[in-house]
Amino acid sequence: MDKSHLGRDLLAVGPFQFDESLYSVAPGVDRDVLPAPPVGKPEVKTDIRGKLYLPRGEGPFPLLLFLHGNHGTCGKVVGPSDPRLDVSSEFTLTGTCPEGMIESPSFLGYEYSARHLASWGYAVISVNANLGITARNGYDSTDGGLVYARGALVLKHLISFYQWSGSGSSAGLANKGLVIKDKLDFSEVGFMGHSRGGEGVRYAYNIYEQAPDDSVWKRSLPGLKIKGIFEIAPVDFGTQAGAMKVEANGTAWSVLLGGCDRDVSLFSGGDPYARMLTGNDGFPKSVFTIWGANHNFFNSEWQVSDAPNSCYGNQRPLWNTAAEPLGGELGKQAPNALKGVKGSEAQQTFARALMFSFFRANVGKQPDLTLLHTFDPQYALPTILDQLAHTSREFVRLKDSLLVAQPGKNVGSTTTTANLIKQSLADKVSADLSLLQLYWNAYATEFDFSRLEVNASAFFPRQALILESPPLASEQTVDIPFTQTIDSEPYWTVDASLSRRTSCYKFPASDCVLDTSVSDVEVAVLDSTGAVSKYVQLSDYIKLENYHSQYFELAGQEAIPDASRSFKLYFNYIPLIFSTARFELTDFDLQDRRIKGLRFKFPAGKAVDLAIDEVRLVKR
């Protein structure tokens, strides 16, 4: 692993002074954002509101736009040190909040990053999407999650600033003395979105890129170039009842996931990455997971945890879970609210550093490409971040890589050799469902239920080979053959997408002992003759731990008709989170540069739990 990035300071303040201003345009009905309502339903208004952070100087400055996610739009201020409880959404449709409540300022929740980036010469627009969008769904399944509407709203904000920047008008700005004429560079634009805002900015990119030249978007924003999209714990609803989903082909893209996210708990932000693996553009794509991070605390204005102050598996919550619950009537409104706890400094520090790295590497006339190393697991993570939390990183630049193996696609039926099981991910999930049913059978007996029937919905964004066993009696090896023998001369690394998850289905759950070990695996390359290279230790490249221990999440239940105390339980499959192990080919001391596979070696006396998805050869 390259340690040249270890000492990089990603939190240093930049050389620019900057000004700030709120901005607003009166509300109205905008058919480009929201379609006409069905008969009998009210019109819904939207507006153009938010905050601008503008560096001082001549410009033009590269432009970033931030979009928050779905949240209550009215909040109850409890006290100076306690969290605000955003328990009403009245503002969404009326533009006002109930007496004793204030509008929830979700758009200010990324100010920690906006100010940091402004100090480095970026103009930042943070959009307030409360009116007409936030905390409501569409009238039908065409845009049920209002992700298209969010994308259109983003472009409408850009149109306003394009006009103001061109004319020099400050009519929409609260700070009338702020000069913005010719200060914004619309050929260097980046987006950040959180939760539904993540998919919203992805839609904004696709709406613009796919629009015809005579569309309102292309006519109003000529020359717009979106150079990168950074998403935080996004949804992946799509439109047309989920039939239409979008990616970020043709631009740099990264997603930040929280391992303790209990809102977007199926890690759907990884799904666009999985779909983009079939592409071939030259822009970096990455998934960065912070273990112990919840969904809400990436936004400093979302002050109550979505997670119930605990996490699955071997991950430590990155916020103070020892504080007392808020309690009383207020506690009933927000059961996860804790006295004196308003967020997570660790999560916001991470997000600030990652947004700095992403936008400095991809947006601007003079990008610093070395900052891509923050997302690339070939490089050790800077100490300033590594000491905050455990992380997993998956990274690819498709145009520079050659896919040589997808072992999960042709694994065939489940096989067992000396207790080592080889099976597809689908077969693994099916087998674990049987174990889950046994757990609920025991639960039913203990608590006097007649029947608890397990049902599951399993969507597999990734296919993988699953290897597992109890502690091995003797050393075992598993070969991953390439699709063909390859001349390795043009390539720098062989990359393997790997994951690990160790579940337990004992009843009671307190009988389960959490596996906190690090995977003890060695890896070698097979050359054209079948000879085995020198072995390297996997843990020298990535640490595979049982950070998330659950394959299933309870999604709902319903009574079984005509059966006393009998219920159907509905579960969702929780997708695996992968890490990219990047092995430099020179580490294997190859005697024959023509290679045809990888070999994984598992030691005697140790349990095995490993998922292998893609293997790629990658150019420098």
C-alpha positions in Angstrom: 0.0 0.0 0.0 1.3 3.4 -1.0 1.7 5.7 2.1 2.4 8.9 0.2 -1.1 10.3 1.1 -0.8 9.5 4.8 0.2 13.0 6.0 -2.1 14.9 3.7 -4.1 17.6 5.5 -7.6 17.6 4.0 -9.0 20.0 6.6 -6.7 23.0 6.1 -8.4 26.3 5.5 -7.7 27.7 2.0 -6.4 31.2 1.1 -9.6 32.9 0.0 -11.8 35.2 2.1 -15.5 34.9 1.1 -18.9 36.5 1.5 -22.3 34.9 2.2 -25.8 35.8 1.3 -29.2 34.3 1.5 -31.2 34.4 -1.7 -34.9 34.1 -2.6 -37.4 34.3 -5.4 -41.1 34.4 -4.7 -43.0 31.1 -4.7 -45.0 30.0 -7.7 -46.3 27.1 -9.7 -43.5 25.8 -11.9 -44.5 23.1 -14.4 -40.9 22.4 -15.2 -40.5 21.2 -11.6 -43.9 19.7 -10.7 -46.5 18.5 -13.1 -50.2 19.5 -12.9 -51.9 17.8 -10.0 -54.6 15.2 -10.5 -58.2 16.4 -10.5 -59.3 17.3 -7.0 -55.7 17.7 -5.7 -54.3 21.1 -4.8 -51.6 22.9 -6.8 -48.2 22.8 -5.1 -45.9 25.8 -5.2 -42.1 25.8 -5.1 -39.6 28.6 -4.8 -35.9 29.5 -5.3 -34.3 30.0 -1.9 -31.0 29.1 -0.4 -27.6 30.5 0.5 -24.6 31.6 -1.6 -21.0 31.4 -0.4 -18.8 33.5 -2.8 -15.0 33.8 -2.7 -13.6 37.4 -2.9 -11.6 38.1 -6.0 -12.0 38.5 -9.8 -13.3 35.0 -10.6 -14.9 33.3 -12.3 -15.0 30.7 -9.6 -15.9 27.0 -10.1 -19.4 26.5 -8.9 -20.7 23.8 -6.5 -24.4 23.2 -5.7 -25.6 21.3 -2.5 -29.0 19.7 -2.1 -30.3 18.4 1.2 -32.7 15.4 1.5 -36.1 14.5 2.9 -36.8 15.7 6.4 -39.4 17.5 8.5 -39.8 21.1 7.5 -40.8 22.6 10.8 -39.0 22.1 14.1 -39.5 22.6 17.8 -36.6 24.2 19.6 -36.2 22.4 22.9 -33.3 24.2 24.5 -29.8 25.6 23.7 -28.0 22.3 24.1 -30.7 19.8 23.2 -31.6 18.8 19.6 -34.3 20.6 17.7 -37.2 18.2 16.9 -38.2 18.5 13.3 -41.5 16.7 13.7 -43.8 18.7 11.4 -44.0 19.1 7.6 -46.6 21.8 7.5 -44.3 24.3 5.8 -44.0 22.0 2.7 -47.5 22.9 1.5 -48.3 26.1 3.3 -45.1 28.0 3.6 -45.7 28.5 7.3 -45.0 26.5 10.5 -47.3 25.9 13.5 -47.1 28.3 16.4 -44.0 27.7 18.5 -42.1 26.0 15.6 -39.6 27.3 13.1 -38.8 26.3 9.5 -36.2 23.5 9.6 -33.0 25.0 7.9 -31.8 21.7 6.3 -30.0 23.7 3.6 -27.6 25.1 6.3 -26.6 21.6 7.4 -23.6 21.4 5.1 -22.2 24.8 6.0 -19.1 23.1 7.5 -18.2 22.0 4.0 -19.5 25.1 2.1 -17.3 27.5 4.0 -14.3 25.2 3.7 -14.7 24.9 0.0 -15.3 28.7 -0.4 -12.0 29.2 1.3 -10.4 27.2 -1.5 -12.0 29.4 -4.2 -15.3 27.6 -4.9 -18.6 29.4 -5.1 -21.2 27.3 -3.3 -25.0 27.4 -3.6 -26.9 25.5 -1.0 -30.5 24.9 -2.0 -33.5 25.1 0.3 -36.0 22.6 -1.1 -38.5 22.8 1.7 -41.4 24.4 -0.1 -43.4 22.0 -2.2 -40.7 19.2 -2.3 -39.4 18.1 1.1 -41.4 15.8 3.3 -43.9 14.9 0.7 -44.2 12.4 -2.2 -45.5 12.8 -5.6 -49.2 12.4 -6.4 -48.5 9.2 -8.3 -45.7 6.7 -9.0 -44.4 8.6 -12.0 -42.2 10.5 -9.6 -43.2 9.1 -6.3 -40.1 10.1 -4.4 -39.9 13.5 -6.2 -36.4 12.8 -7.3 -37.0 14.2 -10.9 -38.6 17.2 -9.3 -35.5 17.7 -7.1 -33.3 17.5 -10.2 -35.4 20.0 -12.1 -35.3 22.4 -9.0 -31.5 22.2 -9.0 -31.4 23.3 -12.6 -33.9 26.1 -11.9 -31.5 27.4 -9.2 -28.7 27.3 -11.7 -30.7 29.2 -14.2 -31.4 32.0 -11.7 -27.7 32.3 -10.9 -26.8 32.1 -14.6 -29.0 35.1 -15.2 -27.9 37.0 -12.1 -24.2 36.4 -12.9 -24.6 37.5 -16.4 -26.6 40.7 -15.6 -25.0 41.6 -12.3 -28.4 41.8 -10.7 -28.6 41.3 -7.0 -32.4 41.4 -6.8 -32.6 37.9 -5.4 -29.8 38.3 -2.9 -30.3 39.4 0.7 -26.8 41.0 0.6 -27.4 43.7 -2.0 -23.8 44.8 -1.9 -22.5 41.4 -3.1 -21.2 41.6 -6.7 -21.7 38.4 -8.6 -21.4 39.6 -12.2 -19.1 37.2 -14.1 -18.1 35.5 -10.8 -19.5 32.0 -11.6 -17.9 29.5 -14.0 -20.7 27.4 -15.4 -18.2 25.3 -17.3 -16.8 23.9 -14.0 -19.7 22.7 -11.9 -20.1 20.1 -9.2 -23.0 18.7 -7.3 -23.4 17.3 -3.8 -26.7 15.7 -2.6 -27.7 13.9 0.6 -30.4 11.3 0.8 -33.1 12.1 -1.7 -31.0 15.0 -2.6 -28.3 12.6 -3.7 -30.5 11.0 -6.3 -31.9 14.5 -7.0 -28.6 15.9 -8.2 -28.0 12.7 -10.2 -31.3 13.4 -11.9 -30.3 17.0 -12.5 -27.2 15.8 -14.4 -29.2 13.3 -16.5 -32.0 15.8 -17.2 -29.5 18.3 -18.6 -27.3 15.8 -20.4 -30.2 14.1 -22.1 -32.2 17.2 -22.9 -32.5 18.3 -26.6 -30.7 21.5 -27.7 -34.0 23.4 -27.9 -35.1 22.5 -24.3 -35.5 25.1 -21.6 -32.5 23.5 -19.9 -30.0 23.8 -22.7 -31.3 27.2 -23.9 -31.1 28.6 -20.3 -27.8 27.0 -19.4 -25.6 27.0 -22.5 -22.2 25.6 -21.9 -23.0 24.0 -18.6 -20.4 21.3 -17.7 -21.0 19.1 -14.6 -17.6 17.7 -13.7 -18.5 15.7 -10.7 -21.3 14.4 -8.4 -20.8 13.5 -4.8 -23.7 11.8 -3.0 -24.2 11.1 0.7 -26.4 8.1 1.6 -28.6 8.6 -1.4 -31.8 6.8 -2.3 -32.2 5.1 -5.6 -36.0 5.2 -6.2 -36.0 6.1 -9.8 -39.1 7.3 -11.6 -41.9 5.5 -13.5 -42.5 3.3 -10.4 -38.8 2.5 -10.2 -38.5 1.3 -13.8 -36.4 4.3 -14.8 -33.1 4.7 -12.9 -30.2 6.9 -13.7 -26.4 6.8 -13.2 -23.6 9.2 -13.6 -21.9 8.0 -16.8 -19.6 10.6 -18.3 -18.6 12.4 -15.1 -16.7 11.7 -11.9 -18.9 10.2 -9.2 -18.5 9.1 -5.6 -20.9 8.0 -2.9 -20.5 8.2 0.8 -22.3 5.6 2.8 -22.9 5.3 6.6 -22.5 1.8 7.9 -25.0 2.5 10.7 -27.6 4.2 8.4 -31.0 3.0 9.5 -32.9 5.3 7.1 -31.5 4.3 3.8 -30.6 1.0 5.5 -30.3 -1.1 2.3 -27.3 1.0 1.2 -29.1 1.8 -2.1 -26.4 4.4 -2.9 -24.2 1.5 -3.9 -26.7 0.4 -6.6 -25.7 3.1 -9.2 -22.1 2.0 -8.8 -23.0 -1.6 -9.5 -24.9 -0.5 -12.6 -22.0 1.7 -13.8 -19.5 -1.2 -13.7 -20.9 -2.3 -17.1 -19.8 1.0 -18.6 -16.4 2.1 -20.0 -15.9 5.9 -19.3 -12.7 7.3 -18.0 -14.0 9.0 -15.0 -13.4 7.7 -11.4 -16.2 6.0 -9.6 -16.0 5.2 -5.9 -17.9 4.0 -2.9 -16.6 5.2 0.5 -18.2 3.6 3.6 -17.7 5.0 7.1 -18.5 2.3 9.7 -20.5 3.7 12.6 -21.9 6.7 10.7 -25.7 7.1 10.8 -27.8 8.8 8.1 -28.8 12.1 9.7 -25.7 13.5 11.2 -24.0 14.3 7.9 -26.4 17.3 8.1 -25.7 19.4 11.1 -29.3 20.6 11.2 -30.7 17.0 11.4 -30.1 16.7 15.1 -31.8 13.4 16.0 -30.2 10.1 15.0 -32.1 7.9 12.6 -30.3 4.9 14.2 -31.5 3.8 17.6 -28.1 4.6 19.2 -26.6 1.3 18.3 -25.2 -0.3 15.1 -25.2 -3.8 13.6 -21.9 -5.8 13.7 -18.5 -4.7 14.7 -18.9 -0.9 14.3 -18.9 1.8 17.0 -21.5 4.6 16.7 -19.7 7.9 15.8 -21.9 9.9 18.2 -22.4 10.0 21.9 -24.8 7.2 22.7 -24.3 7.4 26.5 -26.4 10.5 26.9 -29.8 10.3 28.5 -32.9 10.1 26.3 -34.9 13.4 26.0 -37.8 11.7 27.7 -41.3 12.9 28.5 -43.7 14.0 25.8 -40.9 15.4 23.7 -39.1 12.0 23.8 -42.3 10.3 22.6 -42.2 12.6 19.5 -38.5 11.7 18.8 -37.6 8.5 20.6 -33.9 8.6 19.4 -33.3 12.2 20.7 -30.6 12.4 23.3 -30.0 15.2 25.8 -27.1 17.4 24.7 -26.5 15.5 21.5 -27.1 17.4 18.2 -24.8 15.5 15.8 -21.5 13.8 15.1 -18.3 15.8 14.7 -16.6 12.7 13.3 -19.1 12.3 10.5 -19.0 16.0 9.6 -15.2 16.0 9.7 -15.1 13.0 7.3 -17.7 14.5 5.0 -15.8 17.8 4.9 -12.5 16.1 4.0 -14.1 13.9 1.4 -16.0 16.7 -0.3 -12.8 18.7 -0.4 -10.8 15.8 -1.9 -13.5 15.1 -4.5 -14.2 18.6 -5.7 -10.6 19.7 -5.7 -9.7 16.6 -7.8 -12.5 16.9 -10.3 -13.9 20.5 -10.5 -11.9 23.6 -11.5 -9.4 24.6 -14.1 -6.5 23.3 -12.1 -7.6 20.1 -10.5 -5.3 18.4 -8.0 -5.5 14.8 -9.2 -3.5 13.5 -6.2 -6.6 14.1 -4.1 -8.2 11.1 -5.8 -5.9 9.0 -3.6 -8.4 9.7 -0.7 -10.8 7.4 -2.5 -8.3 4.9 -3.9 -7.5 2.0 -1.6 -4.1 1.7 -3.2 -3.2 4.6 -1.0 -3.3 4.7 2.8 -6.0 7.0 4.1 -4.6 10.2 5.7 -4.0 9.7 9.4 -6.4 12.6 10.2 -9.3 10.4 8.9 -8.0 6.9 9.7 -8.0 7.7 13.4 -11.7 8.7 13.4 -13.4 5.5 12.2 -13.0 2.2 10.2 -13.7 2.6 6.5 -14.2 0.6 3.4 -13.3 1.9 -0.1 -14.2 0.6 -3.5 -12.7 2.4 -6.5 -12.6 1.9 -10.3 -11.7 3.9 -13.4 -13.3 1.6 -16.0 -11.5 2.8 -19.1 -8.1 1.9 -17.5 -9.2 -1.6 -16.4 -9.9 -5.0 -17.9 -12.5 -7.2 -16.3 -11.0 -10.7 -16.0 -13.2 -12.6 -13.6 -16.7 -12.6 -12.1 -16.7 -15.8 -10.1 -20.2 -15.2 -8.7 -21.7 -15.5 -12.2 -20.6 -19.1 -12.9 -20.2 -20.7 -9.5 -23.0 -23.2 -10.3 -24.5 -25.3 -7.5 -23.2 -25.2 -3.9 -20.2 -27.4 -3.2 -18.4 -28.3 0.0 -14.8 -29.4 0.2 -13.4 -30.3 3.7 -16.1 -28.1 5.3 -15.3 -25.1 2.9 -18.6 -24.1 1.2 -18.5 -22.4 -2.2 -21.8 -21.0 -3.3 -23.4 -18.1 -5.1 -24.7 -15.1 -3.1 -28.3 -16.0 -4.1 -27.8 -19.5 -2.7 -26.2 -18.1 0.5 -29.1 -15.8 1.1 -31.6 -18.7 0.5 -29.7 -20.9 3.0 -29.7 -18.1 5.6 -33.4 -17.6 5.2 -33.9 -21.1 6.4 -31.8 -20.3 9.5 -33.8 -17.1 10.0 -37.0 -19.1 9.9 -35.6 -21.4 12.7 -34.8 -18.3 14.8 -38.4 -17.1 14.5 -39.8 -20.5 15.2 -37.9 -20.4 18.5 -39.2 -16.9 19.1 -42.8 -18.0 18.5 -42.4 -20.8 20.9 -40.9 -18.6 23.6 -43.6 -15.9 23.3 -46.6 -18.0 22.6 -47.2 -17.3 18.9 -48.9 -19.9 16.8 -46.8 -19.2 13.7 -44.3 -16.6 12.5 -43.7 -17.1 8.8 -40.6 -15.5 7.2 -40.9 -14.0 3.7 -38.1 -12.1 2.0 -37.5 -9.8 -1.0 -34.0 -10.2 -2.3 -32.6 -7.8 -4.9 -29.0 -8.5 -5.8 -27.2 -5.4 -7.2 -24.0 -7.5 -7.2 -23.2 -11.1 -7.8 -20.5 -12.7 -5.7 -18.9 -16.0 -4.9 -19.3 -16.8 -1.2 -16.7 -18.8 0.6 -17.4 -19.9 4.2 -16.6 -22.6 6.7 -16.1 -23.2 10.5 -12.4 -23.3 11.6 -10.6 -25.4 9.0 -9.0 -28.7 9.9 -6.3 -28.1 7.3 -5.1 -25.3 5.0 -7.4 -24.8 1.9 -7.0 -22.9 -1.4 -9.5 -21.6 -3.8 -8.6 -20.5 -7.4 -10.4 -17.7 -9.3 -9.6 -18.4 -13.0 -9.5 -15.4 -15.4 -11.6 -15.5 -18.6 -8.4 -15.9 -20.5 -4.6 -15.9 -20.1 -3.5 -12.2 -20.0 -0.1 -10.5 -20.7 0.3 -8.5 -17.5 2.9 -6.2 -18.9 0.6 -3.2 -19.5 -1.0 -3.4 -16.1 -0.1 -2.0 -12.7 -2.4 -3.8 -10.2 -4.8 -6.7 -10.0 -7.9 -5.5 -8.2 -10.4 -7.7 -6.4 -13.8 -6.5 -5.0 -14.1 -8.3 -1.6 -16.6 -8.3 1.3 -17.3 -10.1 4.5 -20.4 -10.6 6.6 -20.8 -13.1 9.4 -24.3 -13.5 10.7 -25.7 -15.5 13.6 -29.3 -16.8 13.9 -29.2 -18.3 17.4 -32.2 -17.7 19.7 -32.0 -15.8 22.0 -29.8 -13.3 20.1 -27.8 -12.8 23.2 -26.3 -16.2 22.7 -24.5 -14.9 19.6 -20.9 -14.0 19.9 -19.9 -11.2 17.6 -17.0 -12.1 15.3 -14.5 -9.3 15.6 -11.6 -10.9 13.8 -9.8 -9.7 10.7 -9.8 -12.0 7.7 -6.6 -14.0 7.6 -6.1 -14.7 3.9 -3.1 -15.0 1.6 -3.3 -14.2 -2.1 -1.1 -15.3 -5.1 -1.2 -15.1 -8.8 -1.3 -18.1 -11.2 0.8 -17.8 -14.3 0.2 -19.3 -17.7 1.7 -22.7 -16.7 -0.3 -22.9 -13.5 2.7 -22.0 -11.3 1.9 -20.1 -8.1 3.6 -16.8 -7.4 4.8 -15.5 -4.1 1.9 -15.1 -1.6 0.9 -11.7 -0.1 -1.1 -11.1 3.0 -4.6 -9.6 2.3 -4.6 -7.6 5.5 -1.6 -5.6 4.3 -3.9 -4.2 1.6 -7.4 -4.0 3.2 -8.8 -5.1 6.5 -11.9 -7.2 6.1 -13.9 -7.2 9.3 -17.4 -8.1 10.2 -18.5 -4.5 10.4 -22.1 -5.3 9.4 -23.4 -8.6 10.6 -27.0 -8.7 9.2 -28.2 -10.1 5.9 -31.8 -9.2 6.5 -33.9 -6.4 7.9 -37.5 -6.7 9.0 -39.6 -4.5 6.7 -43.1 -5.2 7.9 -45.6 -7.8 9.2 -49.3 -8.7 8.7 -51.6 -11.1 10.4 -52.4 -14.4 8.8 -56.2 -14.6 8.2 -58.1 -17.2 10.2 -55.0 -18.1 12.3 -54.7 -17.0 15.9 -51.5 -15.2 16.8 -50.0 -15.9 13.5 -48.1 -13.4 11.3 -46.2 -13.1 8.1 -42.9 -11.3 8.6 -41.4 -9.5 5.6 -37.7 -9.0 5.3 -35.4 -7.2 2.9 -31.9 -8.4 1.9 -29.2 -5.9 3.0 -26.6 -5.8 0.2 -23.0 -6.5 0.9 -20.5 -3.6 1.1 -17.4 -4.3 -0.9 -13.8 -3.1 -0.7 -11.3 -3.0 -3.5 -8.1 -4.9 -2.7 -5.5 -3.4 -5.1 -2.4 -5.7 -5.4 0.5 -4.3 -7.3 1.7 -7.0 -9.7 5.3 -6.4 -8.7 4.4 -7.6 -5.2 4.0 -11.2 -6.5 7.6 -11.5 -8.0 6.1 -12.9 -11.2 8.5 -15.1 -13.2 6.0 -15.4 -16.1 4.2 -12.2 -17.1 1.4 -14.1 -18.7 -1.2 -14.8 -15.9 -4.5 -16.7 -15.7 -5.9 -16.4 -12.2 -5.8 -15.7 -8.5 -5.4 -18.1 -5.6 -6.7 -17.5 -2.1 -5.2 -19.5 0.7 -7.0 -20.0 4.0 -5.0 -21.2 7.1 -5.9 -24.2 9.2 -7.6 -23.4 12.5 -9.4 -20.2 11.2 -13.0 -19.8 10.0 -13.6 -18.6 6.5 -16.1 -15.9 5.4 -15.3 -14.1 2.2 -17.3 -12.7 -0.8 -15.6 -12.2 -4.1 -17.2 -10.1 -6.8 -15.1 -8.7 -9.7 -11.4 -9.1 -10.5 -9.8 -6.5 -12.8 -6.4 -5.8 -14.2 -5.7 -2.0 -14.0 -3.3 0.2 -15.8 -1.4 2.9 -13.9 
